[in-house]
Amino acid sequence: MIKRKEKPAPSPITLDVYNTEGVAVSKKELPGAIFNIPVKEELVHFAVTVQQSRERAGTASTKTRGEVSGGGKKPWKQKGTGRARHGSIRSPIWKGGGVVFGPRTTRNWSLRINKKVKQAALRMVLSDKANDGSLVLLDAFTTGAGTSKTKEAARLLSRLPLTGEGTRRQPRVGVIIPLHSPDLSRSMRNLPRVSILSPHRLNIVELLKCRRLVMPLQSLEEIIGVLGEKK
């Protein structure tokens, strides 16, 4: 019996942890199975295609020659006029006639994806951001006890290393809000170029749109619980 060679487990990756003042105060070791795996572009592309197909409205619709009103009478007699024979003015070759092979609302555009494949694509995107320096960890994400001020949230993000070298404009930032944090969600939702993400409902399209990703340690633990290997 031929035994398969077991692949070595991905090595953990270590990132800096910042406080609310934008100062690196410690380091955090992230599991390699989620934040340090090789990226397969075709798999990520398939996951994006599936999500976009499910969001497609599919409301475009055309009428066939049997659904267009009028055209019940033959335009002219079959012979003797010198013109081509026609049976209805609603023929597809007539102006105002039916449409051949046009879009129909009966078509289902959605695609299916395996749950393991979807989670693998999410791990690859997170690994890519962790390795290229686009992932910023926070020890605690708060704008004040019981407050939800957008001004405080903007000031907090401005202290973090979110802009790349040689650029002044802040790129699109994804903020992963921990579960049951309504104050943080309210303070972040009106900020320009900021997307709010949930650890339990990660959106691969939004992850790819965001150039930087802000992740509190509490959200990190929730993501590990969702995307971690189930024993």
C-alpha positions in Angstrom: 0.0 0.0 0.0 1.4 3.4 -1.0 1.3 6.0 1.7 0.7 9.6 0.8 3.4 12.0 2.0 1.9 14.3 4.6 2.4 18.0 3.7 4.2 20.0 6.4 1.9 22.3 8.4 2.3 26.0 7.5 4.5 27.8 9.9 3.0 30.5 12.0 3.4 34.2 11.2 4.2 37.0 13.7 2.8 40.5 13.4 2.9 43.6 15.5 0.0 44.6 17.7 -0.8 48.3 17.9 -2.7 50.2 20.5 -5.3 52.9 19.9 -2.4 55.5 19.8 -0.8 53.8 16.8 2.2 52.5 18.8 3.4 48.9 18.4 3.1 47.5 22.0 3.5 43.7 21.4 3.7 40.9 18.9 1.1 38.2 18.1 1.7 34.8 16.5 -1.0 33.9 14.0 -1.8 30.3 13.0 -0.1 29.4 9.7 -3.1 27.3 8.6 -5.2 30.6 8.2 -2.6 33.4 7.7 0.3 31.7 6.0 -0.8 29.4 3.2 0.0 29.6 -0.5 -2.5 31.5 -2.7 -4.2 29.8 -5.6 -5.5 32.5 -7.9 -7.9 30.2 -9.8 -9.6 29.1 -6.5 -10.0 32.7 -5.3 -11.3 33.8 -8.7 -13.9 31.0 -8.6 -15.1 32.1 -5.1 -15.4 35.7 -6.3 -17.3 34.5 -9.4 -19.7 32.5 -7.3 -20.5 35.5 -5.0 -21.0 37.9 -7.8 -23.3 35.5 -9.6 -25.5 35.2 -6.5 -25.8 38.9 -6.3 -26.8 39.2 -9.9 -30.4 40.5 -10.2 -31.2 38.8 -13.5 -34.2 41.2 -14.1 -33.4 41.8 -17.8 -36.2 40.3 -19.9 -37.3 40.3 -23.5 -40.5 39.1 -25.3 -40.6 36.4 -27.9 -42.8 36.7 -31.0 -45.6 34.9 -29.2 -45.6 37.5 -26.4 -45.5 40.7 -28.4 -49.0 42.2 -28.8 -50.5 42.5 -32.3 -49.5 40.8 -35.5 -52.5 38.5 -35.6 -53.4 39.4 -39.2 -51.2 38.5 -42.2 -49.7 41.8 -43.5 -50.5 41.2 -47.1 -51.6 38.3 -49.3 -49.1 35.5 -50.0 -48.8 36.1 -53.8 -49.2 38.8 -56.3 -47.8 41.8 -54.5 -44.1 41.4 -55.6 -43.0 41.6 -52.0 -41.6 38.9 -49.7 -44.0 36.7 -48.0 -44.7 37.4 -44.4 -47.2 35.9 -41.9 -46.9 38.4 -39.0 -45.5 41.9 -38.3 -44.3 40.5 -35.0 -41.7 38.4 -36.7 -38.1 38.8 -35.2 -37.0 40.4 -38.5 -39.5 43.2 -38.2 -39.1 46.3 -36.2 -41.1 46.0 -33.0 -41.2 42.2 -33.4 -40.1 39.5 -30.9 -36.5 38.9 -29.8 -34.7 35.7 -30.6 -32.5 34.3 -27.8 -32.9 37.4 -25.6 -32.4 37.5 -21.8 -35.2 35.9 -19.8 -36.0 36.2 -16.1 -36.4 32.5 -15.8 -32.6 32.0 -16.0 -30.9 31.2 -12.7 -27.4 32.9 -12.7 -26.3 31.6 -9.3 -23.4 29.2 -9.0 -22.6 26.7 -6.2 -19.4 26.4 -4.2 -18.3 23.8 -1.6 -18.1 25.2 1.9 -14.5 24.0 2.3 -13.5 25.6 -1.0 -15.0 28.9 0.1 -13.2 28.8 3.5 -10.0 27.9 1.7 -10.3 31.0 -0.5 -10.9 33.2 2.6 -7.8 31.8 4.2 -5.8 32.5 1.1 -6.9 36.2 0.9 -6.1 36.6 4.6 -2.7 35.0 4.1 -1.9 37.3 1.3 -2.8 40.4 3.3 -0.8 39.1 6.3 2.3 38.5 4.2 2.3 41.8 2.3 1.9 44.0 5.4 -1.8 44.9 4.8 -3.1 43.4 8.0 -3.0 45.6 11.1 -3.7 44.1 14.5 -5.2 46.1 17.4 -5.0 45.1 21.1 -8.3 46.8 21.8 -10.7 48.5 19.5 -12.8 51.1 21.3 -13.8 54.7 20.7 -14.8 55.3 24.3 -17.2 53.6 26.7 -20.7 53.7 25.5 -20.0 56.2 22.7 -20.3 55.8 18.9 -18.8 59.0 17.6 -17.5 59.0 14.0 -14.9 61.7 14.8 -13.3 59.4 17.4 -13.3 56.5 15.0 -11.6 58.6 12.3 -9.0 59.8 14.7 -8.3 56.2 15.7 -7.8 55.0 12.2 -5.6 58.0 11.3 -3.1 56.9 14.0 -2.6 53.4 12.4 -0.1 52.6 9.7 -2.7 52.3 6.9 -1.1 54.4 4.1 1.6 53.0 2.0 5.0 54.5 1.4 4.9 57.6 -0.8 1.1 57.9 -0.7 -1.0 60.4 1.1 -4.5 59.2 0.3 -5.9 56.6 2.6 -6.7 53.4 0.7 -9.9 51.5 1.3 -9.8 50.0 4.7 -11.7 47.0 6.0 -12.5 47.0 9.7 -13.4 43.6 11.2 -15.8 44.5 14.0 -16.2 41.9 16.8 -19.5 40.3 17.4 -22.0 42.3 19.5 -20.3 45.7 19.0 -23.1 48.0 17.9 -21.2 51.2 19.1 -18.2 50.4 16.9 -20.4 49.7 13.9 -22.3 53.0 14.2 -19.0 54.9 14.6 -17.5 53.4 11.5 -20.3 53.1 9.0 -20.3 56.7 7.9 -16.5 57.0 7.3 -15.5 57.3 3.7 -13.5 54.5 2.1 -14.1 52.2 5.1 -15.9 48.9 4.9 -17.3 47.1 8.0 -16.8 43.3 8.0 -18.0 40.6 10.4 -15.7 37.7 11.6 -18.6 35.3 11.2 -19.7 36.5 7.7 -16.5 37.4 5.9 -17.1 38.7 2.4 -14.3 37.7 -0.1 -15.2 40.4 -2.5 -15.0 43.1 0.1 -11.8 41.6 1.5 -10.2 42.0 -2.0 -11.5 45.5 -2.4 -9.9 46.6 0.9 -6.2 47.5 0.5 -5.7 47.4 4.3 -7.4 45.3 7.0 -7.8 46.3 10.6 -8.4 43.4 13.0 -8.8 43.7 16.8 -7.5 40.7 18.8 -11.1 39.9 19.7 -12.0 39.6 16.1 -8.9 37.5 15.4 -10.0 34.9 18.0 -13.5 34.8 16.4 -12.0 34.3 12.9 -9.8 31.5 14.2 -12.9 29.9 15.6 -14.7 30.1 12.3 -11.9 29.3 9.8 -9.8 27.1 12.1 -9.6 23.3 11.4 -12.4 21.4 13.1 -11.2 18.3 14.9 
